[in-house]
Amino acid sequence: MKPEAIQIIRDEHLAISAVLYSLRYLVKGMRKGEAPNFPLLRAILDYIVSYPDRWHHPKEDKYLFTAVQRRTREADALIGRLEREHNLGYPMVEDLKKQLLAFQGGDAKAAEAFFDTAERYAEFEWDHLRTEEDALIPIAERVLTPEDWTEIATAFRENDNPLFGIKPKDEAETLYQRILSLTPAPLGLGRAS
């Protein structure tokens, strides 16, 4: 039986992937002349900043990566790469936010820059998620103890940050539902365009 933590991580990866797919789908449509859906684009970027960058990646760094490194040195280079990628993603999202504001303000060059950066970011993040699942998780499954997995699952299940009273999973779920409601069918729950 797979540890619960692996399913939690994979479920979070699936949600992140779905949001990235929506972003890429919107960009492809806009490149073909479809009108931009700025509220949806902002919601997608809010989700990426709120959940993967603020809650998901730091927990991988602190719990999953650290636990693997306690048990083996064989994944050091891989973990180093994944940690660098976590650090590279945030500036890309900040660029996307700035480009989106300029795009919404009517800057045609910003629109093209936003499209290119969005597609690069989606590919970058998908590659990152695949590497975690295809390369790191198999090592973790082999070397981690049940106690390690319990600690990781507890960290990922945690809903509250007592210092700020934030419920990150609730916040992420609210943003995710907003994205679904704004995304036109067949991908989301919104009206088909």
C-alpha positions as CSV (number, residue, x, y, z in Angstrom):
1,M,0.0,0.0,0.0
2,K,1.3,3.4,-1.0
3,P,1.9,5.9,1.9
4,E,-0.9,8.5,2.2
5,A,1.7,11.3,1.7
6,I,2.3,10.1,-1.9
7,Q,-1.4,10.3,-2.7
8,I,-1.6,13.8,-1.1
9,I,1.4,15.0,-3.1
10,R,0.0,13.5,-6.4
11,D,-3.4,15.0,-5.8
12,E,-1.9,18.4,-5.3
13,H,0.2,17.9,-8.4
14,L,-3.0,17.0,-10.3
15,A,-4.7,20.2,-9.2
16,I,-1.7,22.3,-10.1
17,S,-1.5,20.6,-13.5
18,A,-5.2,21.3,-14.1
19,V,-4.7,25.0,-13.4
20,L,-1.6,25.1,-15.7
21,Y,-3.6,23.3,-18.4
22,S,-6.3,26.0,-18.2
23,L,-3.7,28.7,-18.5
24,R,-2.2,27.1,-21.5
25,Y,-5.6,26.5,-23.1
26,L,-6.5,30.2,-22.6
27,V,-3.2,31.3,-24.1
28,K,-3.7,29.1,-27.2
29,G,-7.2,30.6,-27.6
30,M,-5.9,34.2,-27.3
31,R,-3.2,33.5,-29.8
32,K,-6.0,32.5,-32.2
33,G,-7.9,35.7,-31.6
34,E,-10.2,34.8,-28.7
35,A,-10.9,37.7,-26.2
36,P,-8.8,37.5,-23.1
37,N,-10.6,36.5,-19.9
38,F,-8.7,38.7,-17.5
39,P,-10.6,37.7,-14.3
40,L,-9.8,34.1,-15.0
41,L,-6.2,34.8,-15.8
42,R,-5.8,36.7,-12.6
43,A,-7.4,33.9,-10.6
44,I,-5.0,31.4,-12.2
45,L,-2.0,33.5,-11.2
46,D,-3.4,34.0,-7.7
47,Y,-3.8,30.3,-7.3
48,I,-0.2,29.6,-8.5
49,V,1.2,32.2,-6.0
50,S,-1.1,31.1,-3.2
51,Y,-0.8,27.4,-3.4
52,P,2.1,25.9,-5.2
53,D,4.6,28.7,-4.4
54,R,3.5,29.5,-0.8
55,W,2.3,26.1,0.5
56,H,3.1,23.1,-1.6
57,H,6.8,23.7,-2.7
58,P,7.9,24.8,0.8
59,K,6.5,21.6,2.3
60,E,8.2,19.5,-0.2
61,D,11.5,21.3,0.6
62,K,11.1,21.0,4.3
63,Y,9.6,17.6,4.7
64,L,9.9,15.3,1.7
65,F,13.3,16.5,0.5
66,T,14.8,16.7,4.0
67,A,13.5,13.2,4.9
68,V,15.0,11.7,1.7
69,Q,18.4,13.4,2.4
70,R,18.4,12.0,6.0
71,R,18.1,8.5,4.5
72,T,20.3,8.6,1.4
73,R,22.8,10.8,-0.4
74,E,21.9,9.3,-3.8
75,A,19.2,12.0,-4.5
76,D,21.3,15.0,-3.5
77,A,21.8,16.3,-7.0
78,L,18.2,15.7,-7.9
79,I,16.9,17.4,-4.8
80,G,19.3,20.3,-5.5
81,R,17.8,20.6,-9.0
82,L,14.2,20.5,-7.6
83,E,14.9,23.1,-4.9
84,R,16.5,25.4,-7.6
85,E,13.3,25.0,-9.7
86,H,11.2,25.9,-6.7
87,N,13.2,29.1,-6.5
88,L,13.0,29.8,-10.2
89,G,9.2,29.4,-10.4
90,Y,8.3,32.4,-8.2
91,P,10.1,35.1,-10.3
92,M,8.5,33.6,-13.5
93,V,5.0,34.1,-11.9
94,E,5.9,37.6,-10.8
95,D,6.9,38.3,-14.5
96,L,3.6,36.9,-15.6
97,K,1.7,39.1,-13.2
98,K,3.5,42.2,-14.5
99,Q,3.0,41.2,-18.1
100,L,-0.7,40.5,-17.5
101,L,-1.2,44.0,-16.1
102,A,0.5,45.6,-19.1
103,F,-1.5,43.3,-21.4
104,Q,-4.7,44.3,-19.8
105,G,-3.6,47.9,-20.1
106,G,-3.5,47.5,-23.9
107,D,0.2,46.9,-24.5
108,A,0.4,44.5,-27.5
109,K,4.0,43.6,-26.8
110,A,3.1,42.6,-23.2
111,A,0.4,40.3,-24.6
112,E,2.9,38.3,-26.6
113,A,5.4,38.3,-23.7
114,F,2.6,37.1,-21.4
115,F,1.7,34.3,-23.8
116,D,5.4,33.2,-24.2
117,T,6.1,33.3,-20.5
118,A,2.9,31.5,-19.6
119,E,3.7,28.6,-22.0
120,R,7.3,28.5,-20.7
121,Y,6.1,28.5,-17.1
122,A,3.6,25.7,-17.7
123,E,6.2,23.5,-19.4
124,F,8.7,24.2,-16.7
125,E,6.3,23.4,-14.0
126,W,5.0,20.2,-15.7
127,D,8.5,19.0,-16.2
128,H,9.2,19.7,-12.5
129,L,6.1,17.8,-11.3
130,R,7.0,14.8,-13.6
131,T,10.6,14.8,-12.2
132,E,9.3,14.7,-8.7
133,E,6.9,11.9,-9.4
134,D,9.1,9.8,-11.8
135,A,12.5,10.3,-10.2
136,L,12.2,11.4,-6.6
137,I,9.1,9.6,-5.3
138,P,10.5,6.2,-6.3
139,I,13.7,6.9,-4.3
140,A,11.6,8.1,-1.4
141,E,9.4,5.0,-1.5
142,R,12.5,2.9,-1.3
143,V,14.4,4.7,1.5
144,L,11.8,6.4,3.8
145,T,10.4,4.7,6.9
146,P,6.7,4.6,7.9
147,E,7.6,7.3,10.5
148,D,9.0,9.5,7.8
149,W,5.9,9.1,5.7
150,T,3.7,9.9,8.7
151,E,5.6,13.2,9.3
152,I,5.3,14.1,5.6
153,A,1.6,13.3,5.5
154,T,0.9,15.3,8.7
155,A,2.7,18.3,7.2
156,F,0.8,18.1,3.9
157,R,-2.6,17.5,5.7
158,E,-2.1,20.5,7.9
159,N,-4.8,23.0,7.2
160,D,-4.0,25.9,9.5
161,N,-1.0,28.2,10.0
162,P,-1.6,29.1,13.6
163,L,0.6,32.2,13.3
164,F,-1.6,33.8,10.7
165,G,-4.9,31.9,11.1
166,I,-4.7,31.0,7.4
167,K,-6.3,27.9,6.1
168,P,-4.1,27.3,3.0
169,K,-6.1,24.4,1.6
170,D,-9.4,26.3,2.0
171,E,-7.9,29.3,0.3
172,A,-6.5,27.1,-2.5
173,E,-9.8,25.3,-2.9
174,T,-11.7,28.6,-3.1
175,L,-9.4,29.9,-5.8
176,Y,-9.6,26.5,-7.6
177,Q,-13.4,26.7,-7.6
178,R,-13.3,30.2,-8.9
179,I,-11.0,29.1,-11.7
180,L,-13.5,26.3,-12.6
181,S,-16.4,28.7,-12.5
182,L,-14.7,31.2,-14.8
183,T,-13.3,28.6,-17.2
184,P,-15.7,27.9,-20.1
185,A,-16.9,24.4,-20.8
186,P,-15.7,21.9,-21.7
187,L,-12.7,22.5,-19.3
188,G,-14.6,24.3,-16.6
189,L,-18.0,25.1,-15.3
190,G,-18.5,28.5,-17.0
191,R,-20.5,29.2,-20.1
192,A,-19.1,27.9,-23.3
193,S,-17.6,30.6,-25.5
